[in-house]
């Protein structure tokens, strides 16, 4: 009986650890994305003031938006995710076409 209690306690501890690891992963990715967004905004601002194109930065930003919504759509199947994914995809295509046609 003591063995069963120890195993049950171990399972509970590991279950909490798994949840903690997931939380840390999600928070770490969010933290990383926030810094990436700030760097992107700084590059776009610099390019704007120096009359340079920011199409490549915009492509990366909209690719991130499309992929995020696509992932959420596969998990939740929510209509709002579909709509925002389509809008993001259209904007992404616009910047990709603009980038490759302007050379």
Secondary structure, DSSP 8 states (H G I E B T S, - for coil): -HHHHHHHHHHHHHHHHHHHHHHHHHHHHHHHHHHHHHHHHHHHHHHHHTT---HHHHHHHHHHHHHHHHHHHHHH--HHHHHHHHHHHHHHHHHHHHHHHH-
